[in-house]
Amino acid sequence: MSSEWIVMSNFDEFEDDLIALEADKEESQDINWFTARTYVSNEDRLIEQLWDKVRQHKLTEEVLEILSVKETVVDESKDYAPDSLELPKTEFRNSKTSVWVKTGSGYFRKIRLKVVRPFKCFIFIKMLGDPELFEQIQRWSLGLTFLGYPNPNIVSDAEILRMKGMASEKTPSIGEYIVEKGYQVISGAVSNFVKSGIPSLKSVEREEEGLGYDPEEGREEVEAVEEFEDIYDSSITQDRKDIVIGKLRINDFVYLSDMGAKGVVKEIDLKNKVITVDINLFGRNQTLRCKPEQLKEF
């Protein structure tokens, strides 16, 4: 009898361990927010494709929300003198999201609605924290990778709310903005507006910091809202030297070209040419696996 009791006792302990392991597994697979790095220019299109895949594979209970933090803002071009060759050749044409105006000093500007993304190249996915699900999504090859994969870092609800609060959900009115600024809306033949009120040739040529414009020659806007490209000083990256993986050491600083951020080397895999780098992103530490060509000397 005693031997039977010992066997049953061991089985009970084993069963308790199984229950504990199962509980830990369930806890690790709760629904949470995770960060994905995107490698495509049109994040909205990527999100549409991701939802298509989720529905196709019947994963709508596992993937609940996909977020790209963005807002629409009013954006002004530089000043164009009446004799500028950059003005439309024949006609000023306006749309719901793009309007030509004349300032009080006699110069022309283009007022546009632009989409600004505070966290460009990153989307946030509320989903089940299942390793197989992470792997499946990455196998779809849509142009994204999870930060920290194969064990992606969790983003708290509080952090998501904070990031959402950085962007306004309200779309501003171009008309109200123009009235507030006292600009004159112009449309029609260019010749109707360049014959009078010409200021001196001492050009203001005031470039708005970080904005580059290619005035359209009388073409209608193609998209309802144009994408705003983050502008950075490319010379900063161009002046940096490529890293040599054989010379890297643990805790060396490196520069991540795609993200414009500083990182710290944590692991070096010479065989597979993979470098594990820690960076500070969204106020918390994130771990990325990079190829040497993605890094520069800091």
Rosetta silent file (secondary structure, phi, psi, omega in degrees, C-alpha in Angstrom):
SEQUENCE: MSSEWIVMSNFDEFEDDLIALEADKEESQDINWFTARTYVSNEDRLIEQLWDKVRQHKLTEEVLEILSVKETVVDESKDYAPDSLELPKTEFRNSKTSVWVKTGSGYFRKIRLKVVRPFKCFIFIKMLGDPELFEQIQRWSLGLTFLGYPNPNIVSDAEILRMKGMASEKTPSIGEYIVEKGYQVISGAVSNFVKSGIPSLKSVEREEEGLGYDPEEGREEVEAVEEFEDIYDSSITQDRKDIVIGKLRINDFVYLSDMGAKGVVKEIDLKNKVITVDINLFGRNQTLRCKPEQLKEF
SCORE:     score description
SCORE:     0.000 S_00000001
   1 L     0.000  -39.055 -176.794    0.000    0.000    0.000 S_00000001
   2 H   -63.462  -39.071  179.608    2.755    2.398    0.855 S_00000001
   3 H   -64.908  -37.836  177.899    4.357    2.070   -2.587 S_00000001
   4 H   -63.465  -39.301 -179.766    1.017    2.793   -4.244 S_00000001
   5 H   -63.527  -40.754  179.935    0.626    5.909   -2.108 S_00000001
   6 H   -62.846  -42.501  178.783    4.069    7.133   -3.126 S_00000001
   7 H   -61.445  -46.321  179.784    3.223    6.678   -6.814 S_00000001
   8 H   -63.650  -38.717  179.782   -0.045    8.574   -6.428 S_00000001
   9 H   -62.672  -44.908  178.628    1.706   11.303   -4.456 S_00000001
  10 H   -63.233  -38.245  178.899    4.295   11.782   -7.205 S_00000001
  11 H   -63.952  -40.503  178.877    1.534   11.856   -9.811 S_00000001
  12 H   -62.230  -41.834  178.996   -0.303   14.555   -7.849 S_00000001
  13 H   -64.149  -41.253  178.994    2.852   16.676   -7.725 S_00000001
  14 H   -62.966  -40.454  178.904    3.394   16.154  -11.458 S_00000001
  15 H   -64.863  -39.909  177.691   -0.213   17.150  -12.141 S_00000001
  16 H   -61.873  -40.871  179.016    0.227   20.311  -10.050 S_00000001
  17 H   -63.668  -40.365  178.583    3.328   21.184  -12.073 S_00000001
  18 H   -62.475  -42.950  179.294    1.409   20.703  -15.322 S_00000001
  19 H   -62.733  -41.748  179.829   -1.385   22.981  -14.116 S_00000001
  20 H   -64.624  -42.506  178.721    1.153   25.631  -13.087 S_00000001
  21 H   -63.071  -40.820  179.445    2.903   25.429  -16.458 S_00000001
  22 H   -64.526  -37.833  178.867   -0.413   25.718  -18.272 S_00000001
  23 H   -65.488  -42.245  178.072   -1.310   28.773  -16.181 S_00000001
  24 H   -62.497  -40.070  179.858    2.026   30.405  -17.018 S_00000001
  25 H   -63.212  -43.542 -179.973    1.458   29.652  -20.705 S_00000001
  26 H   -64.481  -39.219 -179.452   -2.014   31.200  -20.634 S_00000001
  27 H   -64.813  -40.501 -179.077   -0.692   34.279  -18.852 S_00000001
  28 H   -70.652  -17.155 -178.466    2.078   34.746  -21.452 S_00000001
  29 L  -107.158   27.853  174.258   -0.516   34.462  -24.224 S_00000001
  30 L   -68.424  165.255  173.975   -2.857   37.182  -22.987 S_00000001
  31 E   -76.069  124.419  179.457   -4.067   39.881  -25.368 S_00000001
  32 E  -144.739  170.892  174.211   -1.533   42.746  -25.331 S_00000001
  33 E   -89.703  137.333  176.942   -0.163   45.532  -27.501 S_00000001
  34 E  -132.171  151.829 -178.284    3.002   44.790  -29.483 S_00000001
  35 E   -99.770  134.437  176.426    5.169   47.016  -31.695 S_00000001
  36 E  -120.955  132.907  175.472    5.947   46.155  -35.321 S_00000001
  37 E   -86.222  128.863 -178.326    8.606   47.877  -37.432 S_00000001
  38 E  -103.255  150.122 -178.039    7.369   48.552  -40.971 S_00000001
  39 L  -125.134   25.900  177.556    9.493   48.616  -44.114 S_00000001
  40 L  -124.688  155.690 -176.833    6.997   50.055  -46.601 S_00000001
  41 L   -77.919  -29.983 -177.004    6.196   53.683  -47.394 S_00000001
  42 L  -104.352   92.487 -177.501    2.399   53.326  -47.235 S_00000001
  43 H   -67.484  -34.122  179.460    1.531   52.170  -43.714 S_00000001
  44 H   -63.104  -41.019  178.055   -2.217   52.482  -44.309 S_00000001
  45 H   -65.282  -40.690  178.208   -1.988   50.069  -47.233 S_00000001
  46 H   -60.316  -42.422 -179.969    0.068   47.651  -45.134 S_00000001
  47 H   -63.887  -39.839  176.336   -2.591   47.709  -42.403 S_00000001
  48 H   -60.095  -44.954  179.953   -5.301   46.950  -44.991 S_00000001
  49 H   -64.910  -37.304  179.240   -3.283   43.988  -46.262 S_00000001
  50 H   -65.335  -42.610  177.155   -2.697   42.782  -42.719 S_00000001
  51 H   -64.238  -38.366  177.474   -6.428   42.873  -41.952 S_00000001
  52 H   -59.116  -43.451  179.323   -7.125   40.988  -45.192 S_00000001
  53 H   -66.624  -40.788  179.720   -4.754   38.240  -44.080 S_00000001
  54 H   -60.472  -45.017  179.016   -6.232   38.158  -40.574 S_00000001
  55 H   -68.340  -39.570 -179.633   -9.734   37.674  -41.979 S_00000001
  56 H   -60.493  -38.553 -178.060   -8.538   35.166  -44.563 S_00000001
  57 L   -95.791   10.817  176.518   -6.959   32.999  -41.859 S_00000001
  58 L    55.109   52.674 -178.294   -9.896   33.490  -39.448 S_00000001
  59 L  -116.721   23.517 -176.646   -7.778   35.194  -36.789 S_00000001
  60 L   -68.417  -18.017  175.904  -10.112   38.058  -35.884 S_00000001
  61 L   -86.085  -17.943  179.308  -10.379   36.766  -32.308 S_00000001
  62 L   -94.908  -30.933  177.810   -6.587   36.698  -31.974 S_00000001
  63 E  -114.385  112.952 -171.986   -5.862   40.085  -33.625 S_00000001
  64 E  -100.378  -33.887 -174.503   -8.151   42.789  -32.250 S_00000001
  65 E  -154.342  143.583  175.181   -6.707   46.148  -33.300 S_00000001
  66 E  -128.042  123.799 -171.754   -3.976   47.609  -35.517 S_00000001
  67 E  -121.877  131.743  167.674   -2.917   51.182  -34.812 S_00000001
  68 L  -120.853  113.556 -176.790   -0.836   53.705  -36.737 S_00000001
  69 L   -72.771  120.169 -177.681   -0.559   56.931  -34.739 S_00000001
  70 L  -155.724  161.084  173.450   -1.168   59.839  -37.120 S_00000001
  71 E  -148.459  157.817  178.534   -2.861   63.198  -37.465 S_00000001
  72 E  -102.195  130.399 -178.495   -3.758   65.570  -40.279 S_00000001
  73 E  -128.369  160.915  173.873   -2.291   69.080  -40.146 S_00000001
  74 E   -86.774  133.962 -174.806   -2.344   72.212  -42.309 S_00000001
  75 E  -129.813  135.611 -179.898    0.965   72.752  -44.046 S_00000001
  76 E  -107.603  142.559  174.727    2.282   75.813  -45.906 S_00000001
  77 L   -81.065 -178.361  172.759    4.769   75.858  -48.761 S_00000001
  78 L   -73.066  175.485  175.446    7.529   78.392  -49.175 S_00000001
  79 L   -81.449  136.708  174.027    6.844   81.773  -50.800 S_00000001
  80 E  -115.179  123.620  176.842    6.800   81.890  -54.607 S_00000001
  81 L   -69.482  154.432 -179.524    7.433   85.242  -56.291 S_00000001
  82 L   -57.612  -24.408  179.777    5.074   86.162  -59.177 S_00000001
  83 L   -98.750   12.295 -178.242    7.947   85.632  -61.635 S_00000001
  84 L   -68.557  135.452  177.323    8.947   82.272  -60.156 S_00000001
  85 L   -74.487   -7.859 -179.331    9.432   79.468  -62.668 S_00000001
  86 L   -86.888   -8.566  177.316    8.089   77.070  -60.045 S_00000001
  87 L   -71.572  158.036  174.567    4.538   78.390  -60.311 S_00000001
  88 L   -54.668  145.207 -175.444    1.991   76.478  -62.449 S_00000001
  89 L   -71.933  -37.251 -173.245    2.485   77.351  -66.111 S_00000001
  90 L  -123.930  -38.765 -168.803   -1.128   78.101  -67.019 S_00000001
  91 E  -146.711  139.011  171.092   -3.646   77.682  -64.212 S_00000001
  92 E   -85.760  118.246  179.109   -3.984   77.632  -60.425 S_00000001
  93 L  -118.167  135.475 -178.143   -6.102   74.597  -59.542 S_00000001
  94 L  -115.406  161.559  175.871   -7.404   73.838  -56.083 S_00000001
  95 E  -140.809 -174.659 -179.879   -8.921   70.790  -54.412 S_00000001
  96 L   -66.040  -24.456 -175.314  -10.391   69.888  -51.024 S_00000001
  97 L  -117.584    6.138 -177.937   -6.918   69.264  -49.626 S_00000001
  98 E  -152.126  122.167 -174.918   -4.759   71.714  -51.582 S_00000001
  99 E  -136.292  134.120  173.185   -5.358   75.437  -52.188 S_00000001
 100 E   -85.164  139.356  178.588   -3.265   78.183  -53.761 S_00000001
 101 E  -135.751  162.869  174.663   -3.278   81.516  -51.902 S_00000001
 102 E  -118.420  130.288 -177.667   -1.798   84.972  -52.232 S_00000001
 103 L   -85.052  170.299  179.939   -0.273   86.600  -49.162 S_00000001
 104 L   -63.387  -23.201 -179.805   -0.522   90.242  -48.183 S_00000001
 105 L   -88.572    1.532  175.647    3.011   90.819  -49.468 S_00000001
 106 L    93.042    4.280  178.144    2.073   89.608  -52.953 S_00000001
 107 L   -93.305  163.468 -179.823    3.717   86.199  -52.848 S_00000001
 108 E  -107.932  145.923  174.684    2.041   82.867  -53.558 S_00000001
 109 E  -139.619  157.390  174.103    1.847   79.827  -51.314 S_00000001
 110 E  -111.423  123.429  179.468    0.252   76.413  -51.495 S_00000001
 111 E  -100.342  126.876 -176.641   -1.733   75.352  -48.435 S_00000001
 112 E  -131.937  156.913  166.506   -2.130   71.593  -48.032 S_00000001
 113 E   -91.499  130.251 -179.289   -3.449   68.996  -45.653 S_00000001
 114 E  -126.761  149.261  175.701   -0.661   66.633  -44.671 S_00000001
 115 E   -95.946  123.517  178.845   -0.565   63.443  -42.646 S_00000001
 116 E  -109.147  132.454  178.686    1.991   63.505  -39.835 S_00000001
 117 L  -117.743  104.960 -179.918    3.075   60.271  -38.120 S_00000001
 118 L   -58.375  -29.606 -179.464    4.865   60.863  -34.784 S_00000001
 119 L  -120.447   59.813 -177.658    6.070   57.244  -34.832 S_00000001
 120 L   -59.044  140.151 -179.455    6.754   56.783  -38.521 S_00000001
 121 L    78.440   11.153  176.227    7.717   53.223  -39.521 S_00000001
 122 E  -133.370  134.613  171.105    6.023   51.733  -36.448 S_00000001
 123 E  -123.634  161.089 -176.142    2.553   50.278  -36.004 S_00000001
 124 E  -123.051  130.627 -174.089    1.013   48.799  -32.867 S_00000001
 125 E  -120.835  124.095  175.325   -0.968   45.563  -32.863 S_00000001
 126 E   -92.187  112.899 -169.702   -3.318   44.420  -30.095 S_00000001
 127 E  -156.965  172.280  176.381   -3.192   40.652  -30.328 S_00000001
 128 E   -71.563  131.814 -178.840   -2.697   37.328  -28.617 S_00000001
 129 L   -80.644   60.439 -176.761    0.870   36.905  -27.399 S_00000001
 130 L  -104.491  121.001 -179.611    1.297   33.540  -29.106 S_00000001
 131 H   -53.069  -38.034  179.849    4.768   32.733  -30.570 S_00000001
 132 H   -67.111  -33.732  178.784    3.159   30.771  -33.406 S_00000001
 133 H   -70.507  -41.606  175.761    0.957   33.755  -34.274 S_00000001
 134 H   -57.679  -46.608 -178.529    3.964   36.112  -34.354 S_00000001
 135 H   -63.964  -40.833 -179.324    5.762   33.702  -36.659 S_00000001
 136 H   -62.952  -44.718 -179.507    2.715   33.286  -38.901 S_00000001
 137 H   -62.843  -40.576  179.947    2.269   37.040  -39.350 S_00000001
 138 H   -69.829  -28.509  177.584    5.934   37.487  -40.220 S_00000001
 139 H   -69.151  -19.675  178.680    5.712   34.634  -42.748 S_00000001
 140 L   -67.775  -16.410  175.174    3.085   36.646  -44.632 S_00000001
 141 L    55.207   49.219  179.554    5.966   38.883  -45.766 S_00000001
 142 L   -88.704   -8.938 -178.515    3.943   42.093  -45.750 S_00000001
 143 L   103.633   40.608  176.954    6.931   44.233  -44.801 S_00000001
 144 E  -148.452  154.973  172.867    6.969   44.210  -41.003 S_00000001
 145 E  -138.935  146.093  178.886    8.832   42.628  -38.098 S_00000001
 146 E   -80.821  134.160  176.593    7.949   42.570  -34.408 S_00000001
 147 L   -67.197  128.423  179.700   10.324   44.435  -32.107 S_00000001
 148 L    87.541   -0.071 -179.210   12.043   41.947  -29.825 S_00000001
 149 L   -54.601  137.175   15.851   10.996   38.933  -31.926 S_00000001
 150 L   -87.697    2.745  176.195   10.865   35.976  -31.152 S_00000001
 151 L  -122.342   73.951 -174.679    9.779   37.376  -27.759 S_00000001
 152 L   -55.068  143.951  179.431    8.212   40.733  -28.704 S_00000001
 153 L   -75.433  141.380  179.264    8.083   43.430  -26.066 S_00000001
 154 E   -85.714  136.970  173.708    4.693   44.326  -24.622 S_00000001
 155 E  -105.493  127.656 -175.806    3.468   47.935  -24.817 S_00000001
 156 L   -72.124  158.676  176.349    1.154   48.885  -21.958 S_00000001
 157 H   -59.714  -36.520 -179.787   -2.330   50.333  -22.452 S_00000001
 158 H   -63.574  -39.879  178.515   -1.127   53.485  -20.688 S_00000001
 159 H   -66.861  -39.206  177.816    1.678   53.937  -23.234 S_00000001
 160 H   -62.732  -44.106  178.725   -0.746   53.451  -26.121 S_00000001
 161 H   -62.277  -40.391  179.204   -3.082   56.086  -24.659 S_00000001
 162 H   -62.995  -42.781 -179.738   -0.159   58.474  -24.205 S_00000001
 163 H   -68.702  -38.523  176.173    0.916   58.024  -27.831 S_00000001
 164 H   -61.588  -36.562 -178.834   -2.644   58.441  -29.095 S_00000001
 165 L   -68.037  -15.025  179.255   -2.845   61.675  -27.114 S_00000001
 166 L   -78.370  -12.113 -177.561    0.092   63.078  -29.073 S_00000001
 167 L  -126.280  133.601  178.893   -2.011   63.207  -32.253 S_00000001
 168 L   -80.393  138.431  178.136   -5.320   64.990  -32.798 S_00000001
 169 L   -84.979  -11.468 -177.326   -8.134   62.971  -34.379 S_00000001
 170 L   -83.312  133.168  176.050   -9.773   66.130  -35.740 S_00000001
 171 L   -87.869  121.038 -177.913   -9.097   67.082  -39.371 S_00000001
 172 L   -69.268  160.860  178.907   -8.483   70.843  -39.624 S_00000001
 173 L   -98.286  122.454  176.884  -10.313   73.055  -42.110 S_00000001
 174 H   -63.072  -40.620 -178.869   -8.185   74.645  -44.819 S_00000001
 175 H   -59.427  -47.359  179.387  -10.862   77.302  -45.359 S_00000001
 176 H   -63.359  -39.060  179.939  -10.884   78.371  -41.717 S_00000001
 177 H   -62.634  -43.568 -178.257   -7.081   78.405  -41.650 S_00000001
 178 H   -65.705  -41.505  177.693   -6.894   80.666  -44.726 S_00000001
 179 H   -62.507  -43.458 -179.022   -9.448   83.111  -43.289 S_00000001
 180 H   -62.286  -36.635 -179.215   -7.575   83.201  -39.990 S_00000001
 181 H   -82.329  -14.605 -179.788   -4.297   83.976  -41.775 S_00000001
 182 L    77.996   24.469  179.281   -5.877   86.629  -43.994 S_00000001
 183 L   -83.483  158.620  175.787   -4.774   84.990  -47.245 S_00000001
 184 E  -102.878  122.549  176.827   -6.546   85.427  -50.592 S_00000001
 185 E   -73.065  132.282  179.225   -7.678   82.209  -52.290 S_00000001
 186 L  -124.772  145.593  175.817   -6.720   82.208  -55.967 S_00000001
 187 L  -156.916  157.981 -179.461   -7.780   79.942  -58.820 S_00000001
 188 E   103.036 -159.779 -174.669   -7.917   80.098  -62.584 S_00000001
 189 E   -61.619  134.478  179.524   -5.476   81.464  -65.128 S_00000001
 190 H   -61.631  -35.779 -177.358   -2.048   82.358  -63.741 S_00000001
 191 H   -61.576  -21.287  179.376   -1.955   85.464  -65.944 S_00000001
 192 H   -74.048  -14.586 -172.746   -4.838   86.936  -63.925 S_00000001
 193 L  -120.884   -9.275 -175.819   -2.685   87.109  -60.798 S_00000001
 194 L  -103.353    0.211 -177.782    0.890   87.818  -61.828 S_00000001
 195 L   -88.670  -19.290 -176.313    0.381   91.139  -63.603 S_00000001
 196 L  -128.896  159.310  175.892   -0.349   93.190  -60.524 S_00000001
 197 L    66.079   29.168 -178.487    0.934   93.536  -57.040 S_00000001
 198 L   -78.575  122.738  178.293    4.392   92.238  -57.971 S_00000001
 199 L   -75.178  174.200  179.301    6.832   92.816  -55.106 S_00000001
 200 L   -62.888  158.682 -177.720   10.457   93.729  -55.641 S_00000001
 201 L   -73.670   -0.080  174.958   12.746   91.038  -57.002 S_00000001
 202 L   -72.814   90.481 -168.522   14.455   90.925  -53.627 S_00000001
 203 L   -70.307  138.653  174.525   13.032   87.498  -52.958 S_00000001
 204 L   -72.933  -45.558  178.429   11.939   86.433  -49.563 S_00000001
 205 L    39.505   54.831 -178.405   12.379   82.762  -50.530 S_00000001
 206 L   -85.316  108.168  178.265   11.575   81.655  -47.022 S_00000001
 207 L   -81.441  126.552  173.189   12.020   77.886  -46.820 S_00000001
 208 L   -71.356  129.800 -176.303    9.869   76.278  -44.186 S_00000001
 209 L   -57.446  128.901  175.646   12.178   74.145  -42.098 S_00000001
 210 L    78.787    7.049 -177.892   11.997   70.492  -43.027 S_00000001
 211 L  -119.669  135.595  175.206    9.618   70.989  -45.969 S_00000001
 212 L  -126.635  132.155 -174.366   10.386   70.525  -49.656 S_00000001
 213 L  -122.390  144.225  175.587    7.803   71.319  -52.292 S_00000001
 214 L  -124.530   85.120 -173.332    7.413   70.411  -55.919 S_00000001
 215 L   -54.708  134.418 -178.470    4.586   72.691  -57.116 S_00000001
 216 L   -84.129  137.712 -176.797    2.255   70.890  -59.451 S_00000001
 217 L   -86.313   76.168  175.836    1.686   72.489  -62.790 S_00000001
 218 L    74.173   15.563 -178.774   -2.083   72.696  -62.755 S_00000001
 219 L   -90.446  145.811  176.440   -2.598   69.034  -61.787 S_00000001
 220 L   -74.862  153.395  174.951   -5.405   67.919  -59.529 S_00000001
 221 L   -65.335  138.015 -178.918   -4.596   66.207  -56.249 S_00000001
 222 L   -86.790  -43.750 -178.482   -4.616   62.431  -56.701 S_00000001
 223 L  -105.385  153.189 -179.587   -5.141   61.380  -53.081 S_00000001
 224 L   -63.630  -42.462  177.598   -7.547   62.878  -50.575 S_00000001
 225 L  -133.605  127.013 -177.739   -4.761   63.332  -48.055 S_00000001
 226 E   -83.069  152.316  178.174   -1.106   63.217  -48.994 S_00000001
 227 E   -78.322  139.056  177.420    1.450   61.377  -46.940 S_00000001
 228 L   -96.008  121.401  179.903    3.863   63.525  -44.972 S_00000001
 229 L   -91.177  127.135  175.345    7.427   62.297  -45.238 S_00000001
 230 L   -62.571  129.436 -179.417    9.585   62.812  -42.165 S_00000001
 231 L  -105.316  131.570  176.287   12.519   64.967  -43.183 S_00000001
 232 L  -137.338  164.963 -177.961   15.887   64.549  -41.556 S_00000001
 233 L   -76.912  101.949 -175.435   19.382   65.721  -42.330 S_00000001
 234 H   -66.467  -21.079 -179.509   20.647   62.961  -44.587 S_00000001
 235 H   -65.054  -25.463  178.532   24.180   64.291  -44.330 S_00000001
 236 H   -60.995  -42.785  179.622   24.249   63.031  -40.750 S_00000001
 237 H   -75.961  -40.526 -176.752   23.970   59.472  -42.050 S_00000001
 238 H   -63.172  -32.291 -178.381   26.083   60.040  -45.141 S_00000001
 239 L   -77.215  -13.737 -178.397   28.995   61.320  -43.046 S_00000001
 240 L   -84.637  145.961 -179.527   29.005   58.195  -40.876 S_00000001
 241 L   -86.402  149.559  173.823   31.197   55.241  -41.786 S_00000001
 242 E   -64.658  145.874  179.399   29.888   51.730  -42.363 S_00000001
 243 L   -81.663  153.660  173.884   30.545   49.418  -39.446 S_00000001
 244 L  -111.450  111.465 -171.681   32.907   46.456  -39.694 S_00000001
 245 H   -58.574  -32.662 -179.277   31.311   43.578  -37.809 S_00000001
 246 H   -68.435  -20.522 -179.595   34.685   42.003  -37.021 S_00000001
 247 H   -96.973   -7.275 -179.014   35.778   45.146  -35.173 S_00000001
 248 L   -69.949  149.263  175.970   32.586   45.555  -33.128 S_00000001
 249 L  -129.950  154.600  176.004   32.646   44.915  -29.393 S_00000001
 250 L   -57.886  138.375 -179.841   29.885   44.385  -26.853 S_00000001
 251 L    77.314    5.467  171.810   28.571   47.736  -25.476 S_00000001
 252 L   -68.606  147.026  173.459   29.841   49.682  -28.512 S_00000001
 253 E   -84.700  140.945  175.611   27.548   52.481  -29.670 S_00000001
 254 E  -135.245  163.696 -179.730   26.162   52.198  -33.210 S_00000001
 255 E  -113.916  122.593  178.913   23.851   54.318  -35.359 S_00000001
 256 E   -86.443  106.920 -172.503   20.706   52.716  -36.844 S_00000001
 257 L   -59.368  -45.915 -175.383   20.395   54.348  -40.276 S_00000001
 258 L   -64.933  -30.803 -173.709   16.735   53.504  -40.923 S_00000001
 259 L  -104.178  -12.501 -177.978   15.576   54.826  -37.568 S_00000001
 260 L    62.827   39.519 -174.892   18.026   57.688  -37.025 S_00000001
 261 E  -133.501  155.927  176.690   18.721   56.435  -33.510 S_00000001
 262 E   -88.824  141.983  177.850   21.655   55.442  -31.325 S_00000001
 263 E  -135.129  166.973  179.047   21.922   51.867  -30.096 S_00000001
 264 E  -118.731  129.330 -179.001   24.155   49.731  -27.890 S_00000001
 265 E   -71.578  126.525  179.804   25.583   46.425  -29.132 S_00000001
 266 E  -111.776  -33.971  178.463   24.510   43.516  -26.913 S_00000001
 267 E  -143.785  148.543  177.996   25.321   40.439  -29.021 S_00000001
 268 E  -131.075  117.236  178.096   27.404   39.757  -32.137 S_00000001
 269 E  -105.735   93.582 -176.577   26.753   36.688  -34.288 S_00000001
 270 L   -66.245  -35.379 -176.871   29.725   36.591  -36.660 S_00000001
 271 L   -63.209  -48.513 -177.879   28.616   33.359  -38.339 S_00000001
 272 L   -95.113   -0.563 -179.231   25.183   34.655  -39.400 S_00000001
 273 L    54.686   54.294  177.849   26.271   38.310  -39.517 S_00000001
 274 E  -126.020  132.826 -179.469   23.567   39.442  -37.102 S_00000001
 275 E  -117.680  124.535  177.787   24.056   42.148  -34.474 S_00000001
 276 E   -91.173  124.877 -173.438   21.680   42.457  -31.519 S_00000001
 277 E  -126.582  137.042  173.280   21.223   46.098  -30.529 S_00000001
 278 E   -98.551  133.123  174.318   19.355   47.749  -27.650 S_00000001
 279 E  -131.396  160.725  175.459   17.715   51.128  -28.295 S_00000001
 280 E   -97.849  115.194 -175.474   15.480   53.416  -26.265 S_00000001
 281 E  -134.618  129.223 -179.244   12.136   53.667  -28.049 S_00000001
 282 L    58.488   31.808  176.699    8.884   55.166  -26.756 S_00000001
 283 L    80.213   10.431  178.797   10.543   55.634  -23.363 S_00000001
 284 E  -143.391  161.454 -178.551   11.499   51.987  -22.922 S_00000001
 285 E   -75.987  133.879  177.222   14.275   49.622  -23.936 S_00000001
 286 E  -127.533  144.118 -179.711   13.754   47.693  -27.181 S_00000001
 287 E  -110.795  128.594 -179.294   15.952   44.952  -28.651 S_00000001
 288 E  -124.816  146.393  173.346   16.517   44.691  -32.417 S_00000001
 289 E  -105.243  122.339 -171.669   18.426   42.209  -34.554 S_00000001
 290 E  -124.505  153.495  169.412   20.213   44.013  -37.383 S_00000001
 291 L   -87.112  152.889 -178.219   22.350   43.262  -40.398 S_00000001
 292 H   -54.536  -35.795 -177.366   25.701   45.132  -40.606 S_00000001
 293 H   -69.407  -12.346  177.505   24.471   47.214  -43.558 S_00000001
 294 H   -86.280   -6.106 -173.759   21.702   48.654  -41.355 S_00000001
 295 E  -118.658  151.792  174.029   24.253   50.150  -38.952 S_00000001
 296 E  -128.169  164.040  173.792   26.788   52.959  -39.060 S_00000001
 297 E   -66.944  143.116 -179.702   29.567   54.027  -36.712 S_00000001
 298 L   -92.665    0.000    0.000   28.292   56.355  -34.013 S_00000001
